[in-house]
Amino acid sequence: MFGLFKTPSFGDPALGELRRKGGMWRGEISLGEIRAPLALPGSRSAPDPKALDIARSIPTDYPGWRGRIAASLFEHYAPYGEAVATGEPEAPAEDLPRISQPDQVWHHASVEFVAVVTLDGELGVEIGYRVAWDEEHTLGARLRNGRLLELNGSVLPP
């Protein structure tokens, strides 16, 4: 009887054990030295096979995405940095990091989650970042087929 309420699990050779919770299959993924929560869609019995394929490729693809993501994070940072530099009354805190080029964003950004999600009707990847210059939001880098679609200014973990 209690087997009905047991959390289903799925073992994957590349991703390890995934457990179903909150309508998603959850586990962890490595992005180089970073370990982050992973979420995948699927049925009650198993993750979606296409989502699994996408998730398996993320650790290999991520290094190639980092430059484009850094450029987008830097673009998001720019108005905050300018507000502090010009002394605008609505400027963020004085302890805002000083970032002068895109590759410097990585010292002030951390991965909160990685998810395979449906974006405009097709599966893609969303990587959630917490950044020092925007403490109120988690930014979402949304990618499909290796292409950065957008940096969403406010996302929630799946």
TORVEX-414139 format. One record per atom (N, C-alpha, C, O, CB): residue in three letters; atom name; x, y, z. Coordinates in steps of 0.02 Angstrom, whole numbers. Glycine has a CB too. Example, Ala and Ser with C-alpha at 12.3 -4.5 7.8 and 13.67 -1.06 7.14 Angstrom:
ALA;N;660;-284;390 $
ALA;CA;615;-225;390 $
ALA;C;660;-165;390 $
ALA;O;712;-166;423 $
ALA;CB;565;-224;452 $
SER;N;642;-112;354 $
SER;CA;684;-53;357 $
SER;C;645;2;394 $
SER;O;670;57;402 $
SER;CB;704;-30;286 $
% end
This chain:
MET;N;41;-60;0 $
MET;CA;0;0;0 $
MET;C;43;63;0 $
MET;O;28;111;-35 $
MET;CB;-47;0;60 $
PHE;N;97;64;39 $
PHE;CA;138;124;44 $
PHE;C;179;135;-19 $
PHE;O;205;190;-29 $
PHE;CB;184;120;104 $
GLY;N;185;85;-63 $
GLY;CA;221;93;-125 $
GLY;C;188;144;-171 $
GLY;O;222;172;-214 $
GLY;CB;225;27;-161 $
LEU;N;124;155;-162 $
LEU;CA;89;205;-202 $
LEU;C;115;276;-190 $
LEU;O;113;318;-234 $
LEU;CB;14;203;-188 $
PHE;N;140;287;-130 $
PHE;CA;162;354;-110 $
PHE;C;237;364;-113 $
PHE;O;263;417;-95 $
PHE;CB;137;370;-42 $
LYS;N;273;312;-134 $
LYS;CA;345;316;-139 $
LYS;C;365;363;-196 $
LYS;O;335;361;-250 $
LYS;CB;376;246;-149 $
THR;N;416;404;-184 $
THR;CA;440;449;-236 $
THR;C;474;408;-290 $
THR;O;522;372;-276 $
THR;CB;489;502;-206 $
PRO;N;450;412;-353 $
PRO;CA;482;374;-406 $
PRO;C;553;398;-418 $
PRO;O;568;457;-410 $
PRO;CB;442;380;-471 $
SER;N;597;352;-437 $
SER;CA;665;371;-455 $
SER;C;683;340;-522 $
SER;O;652;292;-545 $
SER;CB;715;349;-399 $
PHE;N;735;370;-553 $
PHE;CA;758;348;-618 $
PHE;C;833;354;-619 $
PHE;O;860;407;-603 $
PHE;CB;725;391;-676 $
GLY;N;867;300;-636 $
GLY;CA;940;302;-639 $
GLY;C;964;315;-710 $
GLY;O;943;281;-757 $
GLY;CB;969;238;-612 $
ASP;N;1008;363;-717 $
ASP;CA;1037;379;-782 $
ASP;C;1113;374;-777 $
ASP;O;1142;402;-730 $
ASP;CB;1014;450;-807 $
PRO;N;1145;340;-825 $
PRO;CA;1218;332;-820 $
PRO;C;1257;398;-819 $
PRO;O;1310;402;-788 $
PRO;CB;1242;291;-878 $
ALA;N;1232;449;-853 $
ALA;CA;1268;513;-855 $
ALA;C;1246;562;-800 $
ALA;O;1287;599;-773 $
ALA;CB;1258;546;-923 $
LEU;N;1182;561;-783 $
LEU;CA;1155;610;-737 $
LEU;C;1146;584;-666 $
LEU;O;1134;623;-620 $
LEU;CB;1089;634;-762 $
GLY;N;1152;519;-657 $
GLY;CA;1142;490;-590 $
GLY;C;1069;479;-576 $
GLY;O;1028;472;-621 $
GLY;CB;1173;535;-537 $
GLU;N;1053;478;-512 $
GLU;CA;985;465;-491 $
GLU;C;943;529;-496 $
GLU;O;962;582;-473 $
GLU;CB;983;438;-419 $
LEU;N;884;521;-527 $
LEU;CA;835;575;-531 $
LEU;C;774;553;-493 $
LEU;O;754;495;-496 $
LEU;CB;818;592;-606 $
ARG;N;743;599;-457 $
ARG;CA;682;585;-419 $
ARG;C;627;632;-441 $
ARG;O;639;691;-454 $
ARG;CB;695;591;-342 $
ARG;N;568;606;-445 $
ARG;CA;511;646;-466 $
ARG;C;483;684;-406 $
ARG;O;468;655;-354 $
ARG;CB;456;602;-499 $
LYS;N;477;749;-415 $
LYS;CA;450;792;-362 $
LYS;C;422;855;-394 $
LYS;O;455;886;-436 $
LYS;CB;504;809;-309 $
GLY;N;363;874;-374 $
GLY;CA;333;936;-400 $
GLY;C;323;936;-475 $
GLY;O;328;988;-507 $
GLY;CB;376;994;-382 $
GLY;N;309;877;-504 $
GLY;CA;296;872;-575 $
GLY;C;357;871;-620 $
GLY;O;351;871;-681 $
GLY;CB;253;929;-596 $
MET;N;417;871;-589 $
MET;CA;480;871;-627 $
MET;C;524;815;-600 $
MET;O;516;793;-543 $
MET;CB;516;940;-623 $
TRP;N;570;793;-642 $
TRP;CA;622;746;-621 $
TRP;C;681;788;-598 $
TRP;O;703;832;-635 $
TRP;CB;642;696;-679 $
ARG;N;707;774;-539 $
ARG;CA;758;816;-508 $
ARG;C;821;777;-490 $
ARG;O;818;719;-468 $
ARG;CB;730;851;-447 $
GLY;N;877;810;-498 $
GLY;CA;941;781;-480 $
GLY;C;992;836;-476 $
GLY;O;975;893;-458 $
GLY;CB;963;727;-531 $
GLU;N;1054;820;-492 $
GLU;CA;1108;870;-494 $
GLU;C;1146;862;-559 $
GLU;O;1148;808;-590 $
GLU;CB;1155;862;-433 $
ILE;N;1177;917;-580 $
ILE;CA;1217;917;-640 $
ILE;C;1282;953;-627 $
ILE;O;1284;1001;-588 $
ILE;CB;1178;949;-700 $
SER;N;1335;931;-659 $
SER;CA;1400;964;-653 $
SER;C;1412;1010;-713 $
SER;O;1405;990;-770 $
SER;CB;1457;911;-647 $
LEU;N;1431;1071;-697 $
LEU;CA;1452;1119;-748 $
LEU;C;1524;1137;-731 $
LEU;O;1537;1188;-699 $
LEU;CB;1405;1184;-750 $
GLY;N;1570;1095;-752 $
GLY;CA;1639;1104;-732 $
GLY;C;1644;1088;-658 $
GLY;O;1627;1033;-636 $
GLY;CB;1664;1176;-747 $
GLU;N;1668;1136;-619 $
GLU;CA;1675;1126;-547 $
GLU;C;1611;1143;-508 $
GLU;O;1608;1133;-448 $
GLU;CB;1732;1169;-521 $
ILE;N;1561;1167;-543 $
ILE;CA;1498;1186;-511 $
ILE;C;1450;1127;-512 $
ILE;O;1442;1093;-563 $
ILE;CB;1467;1247;-548 $
ARG;N;1417;1115;-456 $
ARG;CA;1362;1066;-452 $
ARG;C;1298;1107;-440 $
ARG;O;1296;1150;-396 $
ARG;CB;1373;1012;-395 $
ALA;N;1247;1093;-480 $
ALA;CA;1186;1132;-476 $
ALA;C;1126;1085;-478 $
ALA;O;1129;1031;-507 $
ALA;CB;1182;1184;-532 $
PRO;N;1070;1107;-448 $
PRO;CA;1009;1068;-454 $
PRO;C;987;1065;-527 $
PRO;O;993;1114;-564 $
PRO;CB;953;1099;-410 $
LEU;N;961;1008;-546 $
LEU;CA;937;996;-614 $
LEU;C;863;976;-612 $
LEU;O;843;938;-568 $
LEU;CB;979;941;-650 $
ALA;N;824;1002;-659 $
ALA;CA;753;984;-664 $
ALA;C;737;967;-737 $
ALA;O;758;1002;-783 $
ALA;CB;707;1041;-639 $
LEU;N;701;912;-746 $
LEU;CA;682;888;-813 $
LEU;C;608;872;-815 $
LEU;O;580;849;-765 $
LEU;CB;723;826;-833 $
PRO;N;574;884;-872 $
PRO;CA;505;863;-878 $
PRO;C;501;788;-893 $
PRO;O;551;756;-909 $
PRO;CB;469;903;-934 $
GLY;N;442;762;-886 $
GLY;CA;431;692;-903 $
GLY;C;365;667;-876 $
GLY;O;327;704;-845 $
GLY;CB;488;649;-876 $
SER;N;353;604;-888 $
SER;CA;292;572;-863 $
SER;C;304;550;-791 $
SER;O;358;560;-763 $
SER;CB;271;512;-907 $
ARG;N;253;521;-761 $
ARG;CA;260;496;-693 $
ARG;C;310;438;-689 $
ARG;O;340;426;-637 $
ARG;CB;192;472;-666 $
SER;N;320;404;-745 $
SER;CA;363;344;-743 $
SER;C;435;357;-764 $
SER;O;480;319;-745 $
SER;CB;333;292;-788 $
ALA;N;449;410;-802 $
ALA;CA;517;423;-825 $
ALA;C;524;493;-853 $
ALA;O;475;524;-874 $
ALA;CB;538;371;-879 $
PRO;N;585;520;-852 $
PRO;CA;597;585;-884 $
PRO;C;585;579;-960 $
PRO;O;592;525;-989 $
PRO;CB;669;609;-870 $
ASP;N;569;635;-991 $
ASP;CA;560;638;-1063 $
ASP;C;627;620;-1096 $
ASP;O;678;649;-1078 $
ASP;CB;536;709;-1085 $
PRO;N;627;573;-1144 $
PRO;CA;690;552;-1175 $
PRO;C;728;609;-1209 $
PRO;O;789;611;-1206 $
PRO;CB;675;498;-1227 $
LYS;N;692;655;-1241 $
LYS;CA;727;712;-1273 $
LYS;C;757;758;-1220 $
LYS;O;812;786;-1229 $
LYS;CB;677;752;-1318 $
ALA;N;721;767;-1164 $
ALA;CA;748;808;-1110 $
ALA;C;810;776;-1081 $
ALA;O;858;811;-1064 $
ALA;CB;694;817;-1055 $
LEU;N;811;710;-1075 $
LEU;CA;870;675;-1051 $
LEU;C;929;686;-1097 $
LEU;O;985;700;-1075 $
LEU;CB;856;599;-1044 $
ASP;N;918;681;-1162 $
ASP;CA;972;692;-1211 $
ASP;C;1000;763;-1205 $
ASP;O;1061;772;-1206 $
ASP;CB;946;680;-1282 $
ILE;N;956;811;-1198 $
ILE;CA;978;881;-1191 $
ILE;C;1018;888;-1127 $
ILE;O;1072;918;-1127 $
ILE;CB;917;930;-1191 $
ALA;N;992;862;-1071 $
ALA;CA;1027;868;-1007 $
ALA;C;1095;835;-1009 $
ALA;O;1143;862;-980 $
ALA;CB;984;837;-951 $
ARG;N;1100;778;-1041 $
ARG;CA;1165;743;-1045 $
ARG;C;1217;785;-1083 $
ARG;O;1277;779;-1069 $
ARG;CB;1156;675;-1080 $
SER;N;1195;826;-1129 $
SER;CA;1242;866;-1169 $
SER;C;1262;932;-1134 $
SER;O;1311;963;-1155 $
SER;CB;1213;881;-1236 $
ILE;N;1225;953;-1084 $
ILE;CA;1239;1018;-1052 $
ILE;C;1310;1024;-1025 $
ILE;O;1342;1074;-1038 $
ILE;CB;1189;1030;-996 $
PRO;N;1336;975;-988 $
PRO;CA;1405;983;-962 $
PRO;C;1457;994;-1017 $
PRO;O;1505;1031;-1006 $
PRO;CB;1424;923;-921 $
THR;N;1448;963;-1074 $
THR;CA;1495;971;-1129 $
THR;C;1483;1037;-1166 $
THR;O;1531;1070;-1187 $
THR;CB;1488;913;-1179 $
ASP;N;1421;1057;-1173 $
ASP;CA;1404;1118;-1209 $
ASP;C;1415;1183;-1169 $
ASP;O;1428;1235;-1197 $
ASP;CB;1332;1115;-1231 $
TYR;N;1409;1178;-1103 $
TYR;CA;1411;1238;-1060 $
TYR;C;1473;1281;-1071 $
TYR;O;1466;1342;-1075 $
TYR;CB;1408;1217;-988 $
PRO;N;1533;1253;-1076 $
PRO;CA;1591;1297;-1087 $
PRO;C;1584;1341;-1149 $
PRO;O;1608;1398;-1150 $
PRO;CB;1655;1256;-1092 $
GLY;N;1553;1315;-1202 $
GLY;CA;1543;1354;-1262 $
GLY;C;1489;1407;-1255 $
GLY;O;1489;1456;-1293 $
GLY;CB;1525;1309;-1319 $
TRP;N;1445;1400;-1208 $
TRP;CA;1391;1448;-1196 $
TRP;C;1414;1506;-1152 $
TRP;O;1385;1560;-1154 $
TRP;CB;1331;1414;-1165 $
ARG;N;1465;1494;-1111 $
ARG;CA;1483;1543;-1059 $
ARG;C;1499;1613;-1086 $
ARG;O;1481;1662;-1055 $
ARG;CB;1543;1517;-1022 $
GLY;N;1532;1618;-1143 $
GLY;CA;1548;1684;-1171 $
GLY;C;1486;1724;-1187 $
GLY;O;1482;1784;-1171 $
GLY;CB;1590;1676;-1233 $
ARG;N;1437;1692;-1220 $
ARG;CA;1375;1728;-1237 $
ARG;C;1334;1745;-1175 $
ARG;O;1305;1799;-1170 $
ARG;CB;1332;1686;-1284 $
ILE;N;1334;1699;-1126 $
ILE;CA;1298;1713;-1064 $
ILE;C;1332;1770;-1027 $
ILE;O;1298;1815;-1001 $
ILE;CB;1294;1650;-1019 $
ALA;N;1398;1769;-1024 $
ALA;CA;1435;1824;-991 $
ALA;C;1420;1891;-1023 $
ALA;O;1410;1941;-987 $
ALA;CB;1511;1810;-993 $
ALA;N;1417;1893;-1089 $
ALA;CA;1401;1956;-1123 $
ALA;C;1331;1981;-1104 $
ALA;O;1321;2041;-1094 $
ALA;CB;1406;1947;-1200 $
SER;N;1284;1935;-1099 $
SER;CA;1216;1954;-1080 $
SER;C;1212;1976;-1007 $
SER;O;1177;2025;-991 $
SER;CB;1168;1896;-1092 $
LEU;N;1247;1941;-963 $
LEU;CA;1249;1962;-893 $
LEU;C;1282;2031;-886 $
LEU;O;1259;2072;-847 $
LEU;CB;1287;1910;-850 $
PHE;N;1334;2043;-925 $
PHE;CA;1368;2108;-923 $
PHE;C;1322;2163;-948 $
PHE;O;1320;2218;-920 $
PHE;CB;1433;2106;-966 $
GLU;N;1284;2148;-1000 $
GLU;CA;1235;2196;-1026 $
GLU;C;1182;2211;-973 $
GLU;O;1160;2268;-967 $
GLU;CB;1201;2169;-1091 $
HIS;N;1162;2161;-935 $
HIS;CA;1114;2171;-881 $
HIS;C;1144;2213;-825 $
HIS;O;1109;2254;-794 $
HIS;CB;1090;2103;-853 $
TYR;N;1208;2204;-812 $
TYR;CA;1243;2241;-759 $
TYR;C;1252;2315;-777 $
TYR;O;1249;2357;-733 $
TYR;CB;1311;2209;-747 $
ALA;N;1262;2330;-840 $
ALA;CA;1282;2398;-862 $
ALA;C;1240;2454;-832 $
ALA;O;1270;2502;-807 $
ALA;CB;1279;2402;-936 $
PRO;N;1174;2452;-833 $
PRO;CA;1136;2507;-804 $
PRO;C;1148;2517;-729 $
PRO;O;1146;2573;-704 $
PRO;CB;1062;2497;-817 $
TYR;N;1159;2462;-693 $
TYR;CA;1174;2467;-622 $
TYR;C;1240;2502;-611 $
TYR;O;1246;2547;-569 $
TYR;CB;1175;2396;-589 $
GLY;N;1291;2481;-649 $
GLY;CA;1357;2512;-644 $
GLY;C;1355;2586;-662 $
GLY;O;1388;2626;-630 $
GLY;CB;1406;2476;-687 $
GLU;N;1318;2603;-715 $
GLU;CA;1313;2672;-736 $
GLU;C;1279;2715;-684 $
GLU;O;1298;2772;-672 $
GLU;CB;1276;2677;-802 $
ALA;N;1227;2687;-652 $
ALA;CA;1191;2725;-601 $
ALA;C;1236;2743;-542 $
ALA;O;1233;2798;-516 $
ALA;CB;1130;2685;-576 $
VAL;N;1278;2697;-522 $
VAL;CA;1325;2710;-467 $
VAL;C;1378;2760;-490 $
VAL;O;1394;2807;-453 $
VAL;CB;1358;2645;-443 $
ALA;N;1404;2751;-550 $
ALA;CA;1458;2795;-575 $
ALA;C;1435;2867;-582 $
ALA;O;1473;2913;-569 $
ALA;CB;1483;2770;-642 $
THR;N;1372;2877;-601 $
THR;CA;1347;2946;-611 $
THR;C;1313;2974;-549 $
THR;O;1292;3032;-548 $
THR;CB;1298;2947;-668 $
GLY;N;1308;2933;-495 $
GLY;CA;1279;2957;-433 $
GLY;C;1204;2968;-436 $
GLY;O;1178;3011;-400 $
GLY;CB;1312;3021;-413 $
GLU;N;1170;2931;-478 $
GLU;CA;1097;2938;-482 $
GLU;C;1065;2924;-415 $
GLU;O;1087;2881;-377 $
GLU;CB;1068;2889;-536 $
PRO;N;1011;2961;-398 $
PRO;CA;978;2953;-333 $
PRO;C;951;2881;-323 $
PRO;O;948;2857;-266 $
PRO;CB;922;3003;-326 $
GLU;N;930;2849;-376 $
GLU;CA;903;2781;-371 $
GLU;C;956;2728;-381 $
GLU;O;940;2670;-396 $
GLU;CB;847;2772;-422 $
ALA;N;1019;2747;-374 $
ALA;CA;1075;2700;-385 $
ALA;C;1073;2645;-333 $
ALA;O;1053;2656;-276 $
ALA;CB;1142;2737;-382 $
PRO;N;1095;2585;-353 $
PRO;CA;1100;2530;-305 $
PRO;C;1153;2544;-252 $
PRO;O;1188;2595;-255 $
PRO;CB;1115;2464;-341 $
ALA;N;1160;2499;-205 $
ALA;CA;1206;2507;-149 $
ALA;C;1277;2523;-173 $
ALA;O;1298;2504;-228 $
ALA;CB;1207;2444;-106 $
GLU;N;1313;2558;-130 $
GLU;CA;1382;2577;-144 $
GLU;C;1428;2517;-153 $
GLU;O;1480;2522;-187 $
GLU;CB;1409;2621;-88 $
ASP;N;1411;2460;-124 $
ASP;CA;1454;2401;-128 $
ASP;C;1443;2361;-192 $
ASP;O;1461;2302;-196 $
ASP;CB;1443;2357;-68 $
LEU;N;1413;2392;-241 $
LEU;CA;1403;2360;-305 $
LEU;C;1471;2342;-335 $
LEU;O;1516;2383;-334 $
LEU;CB;1363;2406;-353 $
PRO;N;1478;2281;-362 $
PRO;CA;1543;2263;-390 $
PRO;C;1561;2307;-450 $
PRO;O;1517;2331;-486 $
PRO;CB;1543;2189;-411 $
ARG;N;1624;2317;-459 $
ARG;CA;1649;2355;-518 $
ARG;C;1668;2303;-571 $
ARG;O;1714;2264;-562 $
ARG;CB;1711;2401;-499 $
ILE;N;1631;2303;-626 $
ILE;CA;1642;2256;-679 $
ILE;C;1653;2296;-743 $
ILE;O;1610;2336;-763 $
ILE;CB;1581;2206;-687 $
SER;N;1710;2285;-775 $
SER;CA;1725;2325;-835 $
SER;C;1725;2284;-899 $
SER;O;1728;2313;-954 $
SER;CB;1792;2356;-827 $
GLN;N;1720;2217;-894 $
GLN;CA;1716;2176;-954 $
GLN;C;1677;2112;-939 $
GLN;O;1673;2091;-881 $
GLN;CB;1787;2159;-981 $
PRO;N;1647;2082;-990 $
PRO;CA;1602;2026;-979 $
PRO;C;1630;1967;-939 $
PRO;O;1595;1939;-898 $
PRO;CB;1581;2001;-1045 $
ASP;N;1693;1948;-950 $
ASP;CA;1718;1889;-915 $
ASP;C;1725;1899;-840 $
ASP;O;1735;1851;-803 $
ASP;CB;1786;1870;-943 $
GLN;N;1719;1961;-816 $
GLN;CA;1722;1976;-744 $
GLN;C;1657;1960;-708 $
GLN;O;1655;1958;-647 $
GLN;CB;1741;2048;-734 $
VAL;N;1603;1950;-745 $
VAL;CA;1538;1936;-712 $
VAL;C;1540;1872;-672 $
VAL;O;1504;1865;-623 $
VAL;CB;1482;1933;-764 $
TRP;N;1582;1824;-693 $
TRP;CA;1583;1758;-659 $
TRP;C;1605;1763;-587 $
TRP;O;1588;1718;-548 $
TRP;CB;1629;1711;-696 $
HIS;N;1641;1815;-567 $
HIS;CA;1660;1824;-497 $
HIS;C;1600;1846;-455 $
HIS;O;1604;1844;-393 $
HIS;CB;1716;1875;-492 $
HIS;N;1546;1866;-487 $
HIS;CA;1489;1895;-452 $
HIS;C;1423;1860;-470 $
HIS;O;1369;1887;-457 $
HIS;CB;1484;1969;-467 $
ALA;N;1428;1801;-499 $
ALA;CA;1369;1763;-521 $
ALA;C;1375;1691;-499 $
ALA;O;1430;1663;-500 $
ALA;CB;1358;1768;-598 $
SER;N;1320;1661;-479 $
SER;CA;1320;1590;-461 $
SER;C;1260;1556;-492 $
SER;O;1206;1585;-498 $
SER;CB;1321;1581;-383 $
VAL;N;1270;1493;-510 $
VAL;CA;1216;1454;-540 $
VAL;C;1170;1430;-485 $
VAL;O;1192;1399;-436 $
VAL;CB;1244;1394;-581 $
GLU;N;1105;1444;-492 $
GLU;CA;1055;1423;-444 $
GLU;C;1020;1359;-465 $
GLU;O;1003;1317;-423 $
GLU;CB;1003;1478;-435 $
PHE;N;1011;1350;-529 $
PHE;CA;978;1290;-555 $
PHE;C;991;1284;-629 $
PHE;O;1009;1332;-663 $
PHE;CB;902;1291;-540 $
VAL;N;980;1223;-654 $
VAL;CA;981;1208;-725 $
VAL;C;918;1168;-739 $
VAL;O;902;1121;-702 $
VAL;CB;1048;1168;-747 $
ALA;N;882;1187;-791 $
ALA;CA;820;1152;-807 $
ALA;C;813;1143;-882 $
ALA;O;832;1187;-921 $
ALA;CB;759;1190;-779 $
VAL;N;785;1087;-901 $
VAL;CA;764;1077;-970 $
VAL;C;690;1093;-969 $
VAL;O;651;1061;-934 $
VAL;CB;779;1002;-997 $
VAL;N;670;1143;-1008 $
VAL;CA;602;1169;-1007 $
VAL;C;577;1180;-1078 $
VAL;O;616;1181;-1126 $
VAL;CB;598;1236;-967 $
THR;N;512;1188;-1084 $
THR;CA;482;1204;-1149 $
THR;C;485;1279;-1159 $
THR;O;460;1318;-1119 $
THR;CB;409;1178;-1153 $
LEU;N;517;1300;-1214 $
LEU;CA;523;1370;-1232 $
LEU;C;492;1378;-1301 $
LEU;O;517;1351;-1350 $
LEU;CB;598;1394;-1232 $
ASP;N;438;1415;-1305 $
ASP;CA;403;1425;-1368 $
ASP;C;387;1359;-1403 $
ASP;O;396;1353;-1464 $
ASP;CB;444;1470;-1415 $
GLY;N;365;1310;-1365 $
GLY;CA;343;1247;-1393 $
GLY;C;397;1196;-1405 $
GLY;O;382;1140;-1427 $
GLY;CB;308;1260;-1456 $
GLU;N;460;1212;-1391 $
GLU;CA;516;1166;-1401 $
GLU;C;557;1162;-1338 $
GLU;O;561;1210;-1299 $
GLU;CB;560;1187;-1462 $
LEU;N;588;1104;-1327 $
LEU;CA;631;1097;-1268 $
LEU;C;694;1138;-1275 $
LEU;O;724;1143;-1329 $
LEU;CB;649;1023;-1257 $
GLY;N;713;1169;-1221 $
GLY;CA;774;1208;-1217 $
GLY;C;802;1204;-1147 $
GLY;O;778;1166;-1105 $
GLY;CB;762;1281;-1238 $
VAL;N;852;1244;-1133 $
VAL;CA;886;1245;-1068 $
VAL;C;878;1313;-1037 $
VAL;O;884;1365;-1070 $
VAL;CB;961;1226;-1076 $
GLU;N;864;1313;-972 $
GLU;CA;865;1376;-934 $
GLU;C;914;1367;-877 $
GLU;O;909;1320;-838 $
GLU;CB;793;1394;-909 $
ILE;N;961;1414;-872 $
ILE;CA;1009;1414;-817 $
ILE;C;994;1475;-775 $
ILE;O;998;1532;-800 $
ILE;CB;1083;1413;-843 $
GLY;N;978;1464;-712 $
GLY;CA;962;1520;-667 $
GLY;C;1025;1544;-631 $
GLY;O;1062;1505;-603 $
GLY;CB;909;1498;-616 $
TYR;N;1035;1610;-632 $
TYR;CA;1093;1641;-600 $
TYR;C;1072;1691;-547 $
TYR;O;1025;1729;-557 $
TYR;CB;1137;1675;-653 $
ARG;N;1107;1689;-491 $
ARG;CA;1102;1743;-441 $
ARG;C;1163;1787;-453 $
ARG;O;1218;1762;-462 $
ARG;CB;1100;1715;-366 $
VAL;N;1151;1852;-454 $
VAL;CA;1205;1899;-468 $
VAL;C;1209;1952;-413 $
VAL;O;1158;1971;-384 $
VAL;CB;1196;1933;-537 $
ALA;N;1269;1977;-399 $
ALA;CA;1279;2024;-345 $
ALA;C;1247;2092;-357 $
ALA;O;1230;2127;-309 $
ALA;CB;1353;2034;-334 $
TRP;N;1237;2111;-420 $
TRP;CA;1210;2177;-434 $
TRP;C;1134;2179;-436 $
TRP;O;1105;2233;-439 $
TRP;CB;1237;2202;-499 $
ASP;N;1101;2122;-434 $
ASP;CA;1028;2119;-435 $
ASP;C;1005;2065;-387 $
ASP;O;987;2010;-407 $
ASP;CB;1000;2106;-508 $
GLU;N;1007;2082;-323 $
GLU;CA;993;2033;-271 $
GLU;C;919;2012;-268 $
GLU;O;903;1961;-237 $
GLU;CB;1014;2060;-204 $
GLU;N;876;2050;-299 $
GLU;CA;804;2036;-295 $
GLU;C;781;1984;-346 $
GLU;O;725;1958;-340 $
GLU;CB;765;2099;-304 $
HIS;N;821;1969;-396 $
HIS;CA;798;1926;-450 $
HIS;C;848;1870;-464 $
HIS;O;908;1876;-451 $
HIS;CB;787;1966;-514 $
THR;N;821;1815;-489 $
THR;CA;862;1763;-519 $
THR;C;856;1772;-594 $
THR;O;801;1774;-621 $
THR;CB;839;1690;-496 $
LEU;N;913;1779;-628 $
LEU;CA;914;1790;-700 $
LEU;C;915;1722;-735 $
LEU;O;948;1676;-712 $
LEU;CB;975;1833;-721 $
GLY;N;879;1716;-790 $
GLY;CA;876;1653;-826 $
GLY;C;905;1657;-896 $
GLY;O;878;1692;-939 $
GLY;CB;806;1629;-829 $
ALA;N;961;1622;-907 $
ALA;CA;989;1617;-974 $
ALA;C;952;1561;-1009 $
ALA;O;955;1503;-988 $
ALA;CB;1068;1603;-972 $
ARG;N;917;1577;-1062 $
ARG;CA;876;1528;-1099 $
ARG;C;909;1513;-1166 $
ARG;O;922;1557;-1206 $
ARG;CB;804;1555;-1109 $
LEU;N;921;1448;-1176 $
LEU;CA;957;1425;-1236 $
LEU;C;918;1369;-1270 $
LEU;O;883;1330;-1237 $
LEU;CB;1028;1402;-1218 $
ARG;N;925;1366;-1335 $
ARG;CA;897;1311;-1373 $
ARG;C;944;1297;-1431 $
ARG;O;966;1342;-1466 $
ARG;CB;825;1327;-1399 $
ASN;N;959;1233;-1441 $
ASN;CA;1004;1211;-1495 $
ASN;C;1070;1250;-1494 $
ASN;O;1096;1269;-1546 $
ASN;CB;970;1220;-1563 $
GLY;N;1096;1262;-1434 $
GLY;CA;1160;1295;-1427 $
GLY;C;1159;1370;-1436 $
GLY;O;1211;1403;-1433 $
GLY;CB;1207;1267;-1475 $
ARG;N;1100;1398;-1446 $
ARG;CA;1094;1470;-1458 $
ARG;C;1062;1504;-1398 $
ARG;O;1010;1481;-1373 $
ARG;CB;1053;1484;-1522 $
LEU;N;1091;1558;-1374 $
LEU;CA;1062;1597;-1320 $
LEU;C;1003;1636;-1347 $
LEU;O;1011;1679;-1391 $
LEU;CB;1114;1645;-1287 $
LEU;N;943;1621;-1322 $
LEU;CA;883;1655;-1345 $
LEU;C;873;1721;-1309 $
LEU;O;856;1772;-1340 $
LEU;CB;822;1610;-1334 $
GLU;N;884;1720;-1243 $
GLU;CA;874;1781;-1204 $
GLU;C;902;1771;-1134 $
GLU;O;916;1715;-1112 $
GLU;CB;799;1799;-1200 $
LEU;N;912;1827;-1100 $
LEU;CA;925;1828;-1029 $
LEU;C;863;1858;-998 $
LEU;O;850;1918;-1003 $
LEU;CB;991;1868;-1011 $
ASN;N;824;1815;-965 $
ASN;CA;762;1838;-933 $
ASN;C;780;1869;-867 $
ASN;O;819;1841;-829 $
ASN;CB;711;1779;-924 $
GLY;N;753;1928;-853 $
GLY;CA;770;1966;-794 $
GLY;C;742;1941;-729 $
GLY;O;761;1966;-676 $
GLY;CB;750;2034;-803 $
SER;N;696;1893;-731 $
SER;CA;667;1869;-669 $
SER;C;636;1801;-681 $
SER;O;584;1796;-714 $
SER;CB;615;1919;-640 $
VAL;N;667;1748;-655 $
VAL;CA;641;1680;-663 $
VAL;C;637;1647;-594 $
VAL;O;670;1668;-547 $
VAL;CB;685;1639;-711 $
LEU;N;597;1595;-591 $
LEU;CA;591;1555;-531 $
LEU;C;616;1485;-545 $
LEU;O;609;1460;-601 $
LEU;CB;517;1552;-506 $
PRO;N;646;1453;-495 $
PRO;CA;667;1384;-507 $
PRO;C;606;1340;-521 $
PRO;O;553;1351;-492 $
PRO;CB;707;1356;-445 $
PRO;N;613;1292;-566 $
PRO;CA;555;1250;-582 $
PRO;C;537;1204;-524 $
PRO;O;489;1165;-529 $
PRO;CB;569;1208;-644 $
% end
